[in-house]
Amino acid sequence: MQYRVQGIVIRTTDYGEGNKIVTLFTREYGKMGVVARGVKKVKSRYGSTVQLFTFGDYSFFKSGGLGTLNHAEIIEAFHKIREDLHKAAHASYLAELTDRMMGDQEGEPFLFDQMKASLQAIQEDKDLQIIGHLYEMKMLMHAGYQPELEQCVVCGQAAEPAVFSIGLGGMMCERCRLRDPQAFPLTPGVYKLLRLFVRMDVRCLGQIDVKPQTKTLLKEMMRAYFDQHVGLRLKSRDFLDQMDKYGV
């Protein structure tokens, strides 16, 4: 069957002497793998179209597992991302997160739009950490792990939030907070951002100014929640942690 899709390159793997297996995240069909023959050769006309993060039009024939690329055109190359180590590292995290959490040919137009908007936001110098948390929340919601932020996860009351329980999966009120002694304190700034991540479309993200201490607590909470409920080990996240550790 012949496919023509718009897609974002989220992973490439060398295949043979001059070929690559390219994983595309497409709007209509979700994640699809295609073989791009000869793209490692200097004179290949498709070499630039299969670079990581590229958004383009792709045509390929697919009858079994992998398709075979027969035409590609770049719509947006996202050059600024690949030329900047920090931008590339954060974009790689979003790409790997998508690759690991999405099934093959699992069409999710909304998530595709969120991924494309996230790359655009990274390119436009918006806050890298906030972009990452926004997209993480969309993936958590897709996987069925959306945290409870509107009412206490213990008593069910829509009371003032006091803490956030990783294990119980959401906010707890003052009366119930002792049910989880390891729960994170839920400051107004962090609570507001968590609710924003659930409700906001990445395409609507503007410039945002978040206090450093709020970002630190938010990162700890999102990491702990992701590890508890999803539990994936991602190389790109390890790389981001190494960059933070050594102040790169």
Backbone as CSV, one residue per row, in Angstrom:
resi,resn,N_x,N_y,N_z,CA_x,CA_y,CA_z,C_x,C_y,C_z
1,MET,0.844,-1.195,0.000,0.000,0.000,0.000,0.879,1.245,0.000
2,GLN,0.501,2.217,-0.800,1.246,3.465,-0.889,0.694,4.469,0.121
3,TYR,1.590,5.064,0.903,1.207,6.071,1.880,1.829,7.408,1.498
4,ARG,1.105,8.485,1.741,1.673,9.826,1.683,1.243,10.536,2.954
5,VAL,2.209,10.913,3.776,1.899,11.451,5.100,2.787,12.655,5.399
6,GLN,2.335,13.459,6.346,3.203,14.441,6.974,3.705,13.825,8.270
7,GLY,5.009,13.929,8.496,5.573,13.294,9.671,6.773,14.032,10.216
8,ILE,7.104,13.688,11.463,8.279,14.219,12.153,9.227,13.055,12.398
9,VAL,10.488,13.229,12.049,11.489,12.184,12.287,11.833,12.159,13.772
10,ILE,11.516,11.040,14.454,11.795,10.951,15.886,12.916,9.962,16.212
11,ARG,13.328,9.168,15.212,14.464,8.260,15.452,15.019,7.796,14.116
12,THR,16.338,7.641,14.058,16.983,7.042,12.878,17.987,6.002,13.339
13,THR,18.095,4.948,12.567,19.031,3.861,12.871,19.740,3.455,11.593
14,ASP,21.063,3.350,11.636,21.816,2.898,10.467,21.390,1.480,10.092
15,TYR,21.287,1.260,8.782,20.827,-0.043,8.288,21.626,-0.377,7.037
16,GLY,22.559,-1.286,7.172,23.411,-1.620,6.039,24.419,-0.515,5.774
17,GLU,25.004,-0.557,4.598,26.113,0.349,4.280,25.663,1.787,4.067
18,GLY,24.575,1.998,3.378,24.196,3.375,3.062,22.768,3.733,3.409
19,ASN,22.091,2.871,4.176,20.668,3.071,4.428,20.385,3.445,5.883
20,LYS,19.185,3.921,6.110,18.723,4.197,7.465,17.295,3.702,7.631
21,ILE,16.990,3.219,8.826,15.600,2.990,9.204,15.132,4.247,9.931
22,VAL,14.092,4.857,9.400,13.609,6.132,9.919,12.246,5.920,10.587
23,THR,12.128,6.361,11.835,10.844,6.301,12.527,10.168,7.656,12.413
24,LEU,9.009,7.663,11.789,8.230,8.883,11.616,7.064,8.895,12.595
25,PHE,6.805,10.057,13.172,5.582,10.255,13.951,4.635,11.032,13.054
26,THR,3.595,10.360,12.586,2.693,10.959,11.609,1.369,11.347,12.253
27,ARG,0.713,12.294,11.629,-0.545,12.789,12.185,-1.656,11.743,12.056
28,GLU,-1.735,11.094,10.899,-2.854,10.190,10.623,-2.658,8.789,11.195
29,TYR,-1.414,8.293,11.152,-1.167,6.888,11.479,-0.261,6.684,12.691
30,GLY,0.113,7.751,13.379,0.998,7.594,14.520,2.414,7.260,14.086
31,LYS,3.032,6.338,14.779,4.439,5.990,14.553,4.570,4.958,13.434
32,MET,5.438,5.235,12.447,5.642,4.312,11.325,7.136,4.253,10.994
33,GLY,7.621,3.064,10.674,9.018,2.874,10.311,9.182,2.691,8.816
34,VAL,10.165,3.386,8.236,10.433,3.246,6.805,11.935,3.095,6.587
35,VAL,12.289,2.379,5.542,13.681,2.258,5.139,13.982,3.339,4.106
36,ALA,14.983,4.158,4.396,15.425,5.191,3.452,16.732,4.708,2.840
37,ARG,16.668,4.235,1.607,17.827,3.604,0.971,18.775,4.655,0.395
38,GLY,20.060,4.443,0.662,21.102,5.293,0.096,21.226,6.678,0.701
39,VAL,20.516,6.960,1.816,20.514,8.330,2.342,21.828,8.711,3.032
40,LYS,22.680,7.729,3.339,23.970,8.053,3.957,25.021,8.447,2.920
41,LYS,24.693,8.261,1.657,25.628,8.639,0.596,25.605,10.149,0.400
42,VAL,26.744,10.712,0.049,26.891,12.163,-0.065,25.900,12.764,-1.056
43,LYS,25.653,12.095,-2.147,24.810,12.646,-3.204,23.333,12.297,-3.053
44,SER,22.954,11.708,-1.935,21.556,11.332,-1.757,20.664,12.570,-1.714
45,ARG,19.573,12.518,-2.464,18.651,13.665,-2.477,17.728,13.673,-1.270
46,TYR,17.724,12.573,-0.506,16.836,12.494,0.645,17.581,12.597,1.981
47,GLY,18.897,12.778,1.934,19.683,12.792,3.167,19.192,13.795,4.197
48,SER,18.900,15.024,3.759,18.473,16.070,4.699,17.040,15.868,5.178
49,THR,16.253,15.096,4.435,14.842,14.923,4.799,14.642,13.926,5.931
50,VAL,15.660,13.152,6.260,15.508,12.134,7.303,16.367,12.448,8.524
51,GLN,16.781,13.698,8.651,17.496,14.100,9.857,16.515,14.218,11.023
52,LEU,17.018,13.959,12.224,16.192,13.996,13.427,15.485,15.341,13.560
53,PHE,14.233,15.321,13.955,13.334,16.457,14.194,12.746,17.055,12.915
54,THR,13.180,16.614,11.742,12.655,17.185,10.500,11.162,16.891,10.362
55,PHE,10.419,17.922,9.981,8.994,17.791,9.684,8.835,17.894,8.179
56,GLY,8.222,16.865,7.570,8.147,16.872,6.116,6.999,16.058,5.555
57,ASP,6.914,16.072,4.217,5.993,15.208,3.466,6.755,13.955,3.062
58,TYR,6.202,12.792,3.346,6.888,11.536,3.043,5.940,10.593,2.304
59,SER,6.470,9.968,1.254,5.721,8.950,0.526,6.497,7.645,0.599
60,PHE,5.805,6.558,0.848,6.478,5.255,0.931,5.491,4.138,0.669
61,PHE,6.046,3.031,0.215,5.251,1.824,-0.013,5.446,0.897,1.176
62,LYS,4.361,0.359,1.690,4.429,-0.501,2.867,3.469,-1.664,2.687
63,SER,4.022,-2.875,2.759,3.167,-4.058,2.639,3.263,-4.956,3.862
64,GLY,4.339,-4.807,4.635,4.515,-5.619,5.832,4.930,-4.764,7.008
65,GLY,6.138,-5.058,7.528,6.620,-4.323,8.691,7.070,-2.911,8.367
66,LEU,8.201,-2.808,7.656,8.761,-1.506,7.316,8.355,-1.074,5.913
67,GLY,8.131,0.222,5.761,7.879,0.758,4.438,9.187,1.102,3.748
68,THR,9.118,1.449,2.472,10.284,1.871,1.704,10.045,3.278,1.177
69,LEU,10.864,4.209,1.622,10.697,5.612,1.240,10.951,5.788,-0.251
70,ASN,10.035,6.498,-0.928,10.268,6.776,-2.351,10.143,8.255,-2.698
71,HIS,9.761,9.080,-1.735,9.755,10.527,-1.969,9.672,11.247,-0.624
72,ALA,10.362,12.393,-0.523,10.318,13.184,0.705,10.620,14.643,0.401
73,GLU,9.909,15.530,1.078,10.143,16.959,0.970,10.077,17.585,2.354
74,ILE,11.008,18.492,2.646,11.060,19.149,3.947,10.014,20.266,4.013
75,ILE,9.259,20.279,5.109,8.353,21.396,5.391,9.020,22.354,6.378
76,GLU,9.588,21.793,7.447,10.317,22.574,8.446,11.501,21.745,8.940
77,ALA,12.703,22.268,8.769,13.908,21.504,9.106,14.304,21.628,10.572
78,PHE,13.844,22.678,11.251,14.229,22.940,12.638,15.748,22.972,12.812
79,HIS,16.414,23.723,11.942,17.874,23.836,11.994,18.365,24.358,13.344
80,LYS,17.668,25.351,13.905,18.132,25.968,15.150,18.190,24.967,16.297
81,ILE,17.341,23.947,16.233,17.356,22.936,17.293,18.622,22.090,17.187
82,ARG,18.926,21.613,15.994,20.093,20.740,15.824,21.407,21.481,16.048
83,GLU,21.402,22.810,15.879,22.635,23.587,16.026,22.910,24.006,17.464
84,ASP,21.999,23.726,18.384,22.147,24.130,19.784,22.061,22.888,20.671
85,LEU,23.082,22.657,21.485,23.150,21.440,22.289,21.958,21.318,23.236
86,HIS,21.602,22.408,23.923,20.501,22.347,24.884,19.166,22.105,24.191
87,LYS,18.930,22.806,23.102,17.691,22.598,22.353,17.608,21.168,21.828
88,ALA,18.715,20.678,21.268,18.735,19.327,20.710,18.517,18.279,21.793
89,ALA,19.093,18.498,22.972,18.945,17.539,24.068,17.496,17.457,24.536
90,HIS,16.839,18.608,24.666,15.440,18.608,25.100,14.515,18.053,24.014
91,ALA,14.794,18.382,22.761,13.985,17.836,21.666,14.168,16.327,21.559
92,SER,15.376,15.845,21.807,15.639,14.400,21.783,14.835,13.684,22.863
93,TYR,14.684,14.332,24.017,13.879,13.744,25.085,12.423,13.598,24.648
94,LEU,11.867,14.637,24.021,10.492,14.564,23.549,10.335,13.483,22.480
95,ALA,11.328,13.382,21.601,11.274,12.382,20.536,11.342,10.966,21.113
96,GLU,12.259,10.740,22.065,12.383,9.402,22.647,11.144,9.056,23.479
97,LEU,10.615,10.043,24.187,9.394,9.829,24.964,8.255,9.373,24.049
98,THR,8.127,10.023,22.909,7.095,9.658,21.934,7.335,8.256,21.386
99,ASP,8.578,7.983,21.031,8.926,6.689,20.452,8.637,5.544,21.420
100,ARG,8.928,5.753,22.707,8.776,4.682,23.688,7.339,4.519,24.187
101,MET,6.555,5.596,24.159,5.214,5.524,24.744,4.098,5.342,23.713
102,MET,4.418,5.534,22.440,3.414,5.353,21.394,3.579,3.984,20.739
103,GLY,2.462,3.319,20.457,2.515,2.070,19.720,2.596,2.329,18.225
104,ASP,3.025,1.325,17.465,3.094,1.473,16.013,1.699,1.662,15.426
105,GLN,1.619,2.615,14.482,0.379,2.935,13.776,-0.792,3.180,14.729
106,GLU,-0.472,3.922,15.783,-1.471,4.339,16.771,-1.742,5.824,16.526
107,GLY,-2.701,6.119,15.653,-2.947,7.486,15.227,-3.448,8.371,16.354
108,GLU,-2.755,9.478,16.605,-3.141,10.444,17.634,-2.895,11.845,17.100
109,PRO,-3.828,12.390,16.306,-3.610,13.716,15.717,-3.290,14.797,16.740
110,PHE,-3.952,14.767,17.905,-3.698,15.796,18.914,-2.255,15.733,19.413
111,LEU,-1.763,14.528,19.705,-0.386,14.391,20.179,0.618,14.796,19.110
112,PHE,0.306,14.493,17.857,1.174,14.931,16.769,1.261,16.455,16.748
113,ASP,0.129,17.120,16.884,0.117,18.583,16.911,0.902,19.116,18.105
114,GLN,0.814,18.420,19.237,1.549,18.851,20.429,3.061,18.683,20.240
115,MET,3.458,17.604,19.592,4.877,17.380,19.326,5.417,18.450,18.383
116,LYS,4.705,18.717,17.322,5.150,19.717,16.354,5.221,21.101,17.005
117,ALA,4.207,21.423,17.812,4.196,22.711,18.504,5.326,22.804,19.521
118,SER,5.672,21.683,20.150,6.776,21.681,21.120,8.105,21.971,20.429
119,LEU,8.329,21.361,19.272,9.549,21.643,18.512,9.588,23.109,18.076
120,GLN,8.443,23.628,17.678,8.380,25.038,17.276,8.695,25.938,18.463
121,ALA,8.173,25.596,19.645,8.426,26.390,20.844,9.904,26.345,21.243
122,ILE,10.516,25.167,21.101,11.950,25.048,21.385,12.733,25.935,20.432
123,GLN,12.382,25.892,19.166,13.073,26.704,18.164,12.910,28.202,18.447
124,GLU,11.792,28.591,19.033,11.503,30.000,19.306,12.018,30.466,20.664
125,ASP,12.877,29.663,21.285,13.557,30.044,22.532,12.621,30.171,23.729
126,LYS,11.532,29.424,23.738,10.679,29.401,24.916,11.287,28.467,25.965
127,ASP,10.777,28.530,27.175,11.386,27.825,28.308,11.430,26.313,28.055
128,LEU,12.634,25.766,27.980,12.807,24.357,27.626,12.191,23.421,28.660
129,GLN,12.358,23.741,29.930,11.814,22.866,30.971,10.292,22.859,30.949
130,ILE,9.688,24.022,30.789,8.227,24.106,30.771,7.660,23.380,29.552
131,ILE,8.319,23.540,28.395,7.887,22.800,27.191,7.914,21.301,27.467
132,GLY,9.004,20.845,28.082,9.140,19.423,28.381,8.053,18.915,29.307
133,HIS,7.747,19.671,30.372,6.709,19.243,31.311,5.327,19.247,30.665
134,LEU,5.069,20.239,29.824,3.792,20.286,29.118,3.603,19.034,28.267
135,TYR,4.643,18.674,27.529,4.536,17.508,26.650,4.497,16.215,27.465
136,GLU,5.262,16.159,28.558,5.197,14.989,29.444,3.768,14.758,29.921
137,MET,3.109,15.843,30.313,1.737,15.701,30.816,0.802,15.172,29.722
138,LYS,0.991,15.639,28.489,0.153,15.137,27.401,0.370,13.632,27.206
139,MET,1.617,13.187,27.320,1.903,11.758,27.168,1.364,10.955,28.345
140,LEU,1.442,11.514,29.558,0.876,10.846,30.732,-0.635,10.693,30.573
141,MET,-1.276,11.740,30.075,-2.723,11.686,29.864,-3.074,10.655,28.800
142,HIS,-2.280,10.600,27.736,-2.493,9.607,26.679,-2.401,8.182,27.227
143,ALA,-1.469,7.966,28.154,-1.242,6.630,28.703,-2.186,6.291,29.856
144,GLY,-3.036,7.243,30.250,-3.992,6.979,31.325,-3.464,7.263,32.710
145,TYR,-2.436,8.093,32.814,-1.831,8.398,34.115,-1.998,9.856,34.516
146,GLN,-3.053,10.496,34.067,-3.278,11.892,34.433,-3.448,12.013,35.944
147,PRO,-2.698,12.902,36.598,-2.845,13.063,38.046,-4.166,13.747,38.403
148,GLU,-4.678,13.448,39.575,-5.902,14.078,40.067,-5.533,15.423,40.708
149,LEU,-6.046,16.486,40.132,-5.702,17.829,40.605,-6.926,18.641,41.008
150,GLU,-8.121,18.089,40.854,-9.334,18.849,41.138,-9.945,18.517,42.493
151,GLN,-9.616,17.343,43.039,-10.147,16.963,44.349,-9.158,16.051,45.050
152,CYS,-9.292,15.949,46.357,-8.384,15.114,47.152,-8.523,13.647,46.731
153,VAL,-7.398,12.991,46.488,-7.436,11.596,46.044,-7.863,10.637,47.155
154,VAL,-7.876,11.110,48.411,-8.260,10.252,49.532,-9.743,10.416,49.866
155,CYS,-10.163,11.657,50.149,-11.543,11.866,50.599,-12.479,12.323,49.491
156,GLY,-11.928,12.737,48.357,-12.762,13.146,47.231,-13.324,14.547,47.335
157,GLN,-12.918,15.290,48.340,-13.421,16.648,48.508,-12.634,17.643,47.661
158,ALA,-13.334,18.632,47.123,-12.672,19.681,46.345,-12.143,20.749,47.294
159,ALA,-11.256,20.318,48.185,-10.716,21.198,49.219,-9.419,21.842,48.738
160,GLU,-8.908,22.787,49.531,-7.648,23.442,49.205,-6.529,22.395,49.185
161,PRO,-5.744,22.329,48.108,-4.674,21.329,48.048,-3.547,21.643,49.017
162,ALA,-3.032,20.607,49.668,-1.932,20.793,50.617,-0.652,20.126,50.131
163,VAL,-0.776,18.888,49.630,0.390,18.132,49.186,0.027,17.352,47.928
164,PHE,1.071,16.823,47.280,0.878,16.006,46.081,1.486,14.636,46.340
165,SER,0.658,13.611,46.267,1.113,12.242,46.516,1.476,11.559,45.203
166,ILE,2.727,11.141,45.087,3.169,10.426,43.894,2.499,9.061,43.824
167,GLY,2.534,8.330,44.934,1.994,6.976,44.950,0.501,6.912,44.743
168,LEU,-0.240,7.860,45.339,-1.691,7.870,45.221,-2.167,8.570,43.953
169,GLY,-1.274,9.318,43.331,-1.582,9.861,42.011,-2.315,11.183,41.979
170,GLY,-2.062,12.052,42.968,-2.706,13.361,42.900,-2.612,14.147,44.187
171,MET,-3.383,15.230,44.231,-3.351,16.137,45.367,-4.110,15.572,46.561
172,MET,-3.701,16.030,47.754,-4.416,15.683,48.979,-4.677,16.953,49.770
173,CYS,-5.767,16.963,50.502,-6.122,18.110,51.324,-5.362,18.055,52.650
174,GLU,-5.485,19.119,53.414,-4.781,19.210,54.700,-5.177,18.088,55.649
175,ARG,-6.447,17.751,55.651,-6.956,16.725,56.565,-6.393,15.337,56.250
176,CYS,-6.112,15.081,54.972,-5.677,13.736,54.559,-4.178,13.622,54.316
177,ARG,-3.432,14.700,54.454,-2.035,14.715,54.028,-1.175,13.669,54.726
178,LEU,-1.536,13.270,55.943,-0.733,12.291,56.673,-0.856,10.883,56.105
179,ARG,-1.761,10.685,55.155,-1.890,9.366,54.533,-0.664,9.034,53.685
180,ASP,0.108,10.055,53.319,1.345,9.833,52.566,2.423,10.775,53.099
181,PRO,3.234,10.303,54.053,4.273,11.154,54.646,5.326,11.614,53.640
182,GLN,5.449,10.905,52.506,6.451,11.272,51.495,5.901,12.242,50.439
183,ALA,4.663,12.681,50.608,4.053,13.561,49.617,4.803,14.889,49.519
184,PHE,4.816,15.451,48.310,5.476,16.735,48.074,4.586,17.886,48.537
185,PRO,5.175,18.918,49.148,4.377,20.116,49.441,3.903,20.751,48.142
186,LEU,2.653,21.146,48.113,2.073,21.671,46.881,1.906,23.186,47.015
187,THR,2.910,23.914,46.539,2.863,25.370,46.601,1.865,25.895,45.573
188,PRO,1.329,27.101,45.788,0.374,27.652,44.816,0.943,27.731,43.407
189,GLY,2.241,28.094,43.282,2.852,28.202,41.958,2.922,26.873,41.234
190,VAL,3.332,25.825,41.945,3.441,24.499,41.346,2.050,23.955,41.000
191,TYR,1.093,24.148,41.901,-0.273,23.665,41.660,-0.870,24.324,40.418
192,LYS,-0.651,25.616,40.286,-1.162,26.351,39.129,-0.552,25.811,37.840
193,LEU,0.751,25.532,37.855,1.412,25.034,36.657,0.953,23.620,36.307
194,LEU,0.786,22.761,37.295,0.327,21.397,37.029,-1.049,21.407,36.354
195,ARG,-1.932,22.244,36.839,-3.263,22.344,36.227,-3.160,22.936,34.822
196,LEU,-2.228,23.872,34.655,-2.001,24.457,33.337,-1.534,23.401,32.349
197,PHE,-0.640,22.517,32.793,-0.108,21.475,31.913,-1.212,20.541,31.430
198,VAL,-2.199,20.283,32.279,-3.314,19.418,31.894,-4.206,20.107,30.858
199,ARG,-4.446,21.387,31.059,-5.445,22.094,30.255,-4.894,22.755,29.002
200,MET,-3.630,23.159,29.030,-3.106,23.992,27.949,-2.685,23.186,26.728
201,ASP,-3.012,23.698,25.576,-2.511,23.218,24.300,-1.139,23.854,24.093
202,VAL,-0.135,23.057,23.748,1.220,23.588,23.575,1.248,24.696,22.522
203,ARG,0.341,24.627,21.571,0.292,25.643,20.522,-0.047,27.023,21.064
204,CYS,-0.578,27.076,22.282,-0.956,28.357,22.899,0.113,28.884,23.852
205,LEU,1.213,28.181,23.996,2.248,28.577,24.953,2.956,29.844,24.496
206,GLY,2.985,30.833,25.386,3.749,32.048,25.129,5.025,32.046,25.951
207,GLN,5.636,33.204,26.086,6.789,33.323,26.970,6.291,33.258,28.406
208,ILE,6.980,32.489,29.241,6.533,32.272,30.621,7.723,32.423,31.559
209,ASP,7.488,33.083,32.683,8.550,33.336,33.651,8.200,32.618,34.948
210,VAL,8.985,31.598,35.292,8.724,30.786,36.480,9.909,30.903,37.433
211,LYS,9.620,31.081,38.708,10.678,31.211,39.713,11.540,29.949,39.748
212,PRO,12.859,30.103,39.937,13.759,28.936,39.968,13.347,27.881,40.984
213,GLN,12.937,28.311,42.197,12.558,27.323,43.223,11.291,26.566,42.827
214,THR,10.389,27.239,42.113,9.191,26.569,41.615,9.560,25.532,40.555
215,LYS,10.478,25.892,39.659,10.904,24.965,38.613,11.623,23.754,39.199
216,THR,12.404,23.974,40.261,13.118,22.865,40.890,12.149,21.863,41.499
217,LEU,11.162,22.368,42.263,10.173,21.489,42.880,9.329,20.789,41.822
218,LEU,8.961,21.528,40.787,8.155,20.966,39.704,8.885,19.825,39.011
219,LYS,10.166,20.025,38.757,10.961,18.982,38.097,11.038,17.727,38.954
220,GLU,11.263,17.895,40.256,11.342,16.739,41.162,10.027,15.967,41.163
221,MET,8.922,16.698,41.190,7.610,16.052,41.226,7.293,15.328,39.921
222,MET,7.542,15.990,38.807,7.245,15.367,37.517,8.121,14.136,37.281
223,ARG,9.388,14.220,37.666,10.277,13.066,37.512,9.793,11.897,38.367
224,ALA,9.491,12.198,39.638,9.053,11.137,40.541,7.747,10.510,40.064
225,TYR,6.828,11.334,39.581,5.530,10.830,39.107,5.712,9.956,37.869
226,PHE,6.533,10.416,36.947,6.780,9.646,35.732,7.430,8.300,36.068
227,ASP,8.434,8.319,36.943,9.137,7.084,37.300,8.217,6.099,38.011
228,GLN,7.336,6.611,38.866,6.432,5.743,39.613,5.381,5.102,38.716
229,HIS,4.819,5.876,37.804,3.651,5.401,37.056,3.971,4.890,35.653
230,VAL,5.072,5.338,35.073,5.451,4.879,33.730,6.680,3.979,33.798
231,GLY,7.722,4.457,34.469,8.880,3.618,34.751,9.805,3.334,33.588
232,LEU,9.815,4.199,32.577,10.721,3.999,31.446,12.078,4.632,31.740
233,ARG,13.145,3.940,31.367,14.488,4.515,31.457,14.841,5.093,30.090
234,LEU,15.030,6.398,30.016,15.272,7.069,28.747,16.690,7.619,28.698
235,LYS,17.436,7.260,27.662,18.809,7.730,27.520,18.875,9.250,27.410
236,SER,17.903,9.830,26.728,17.902,11.284,26.546,17.711,12.008,27.877
237,ARG,16.926,11.431,28.780,16.746,12.059,30.092,18.016,11.935,30.923
238,ASP,18.696,10.803,30.823,19.979,10.650,31.511,20.976,11.693,31.025
239,PHE,20.955,11.974,29.716,21.863,12.974,29.156,21.530,14.364,29.687
240,LEU,20.244,14.688,29.781,19.834,15.970,30.348,20.292,16.094,31.796
241,ASP,20.197,15.011,32.546,20.643,15.023,33.937,22.153,15.249,34.034
242,GLN,22.901,14.637,33.121,24.346,14.851,33.114,24.687,16.301,32.774
243,MET,23.957,16.897,31.864,24.175,18.311,31.522,23.919,19.198,32.742
244,ASP,22.847,18.900,33.480,22.542,19.685,34.686,23.625,19.482,35.753
245,LYS,24.061,18.247,35.905,25.042,17.925,36.945,26.350,18.656,36.736
246,TYR,26.787,18.747,35.502,28.072,19.366,35.205,27.949,20.806,34.708
247,GLY,26.732,21.348,34.776,26.537,22.751,34.426,26.815,23.076,32.983
248,VAL,26.509,22.145,32.092,26.750,22.374,30.677,25.716,23.353,30.117
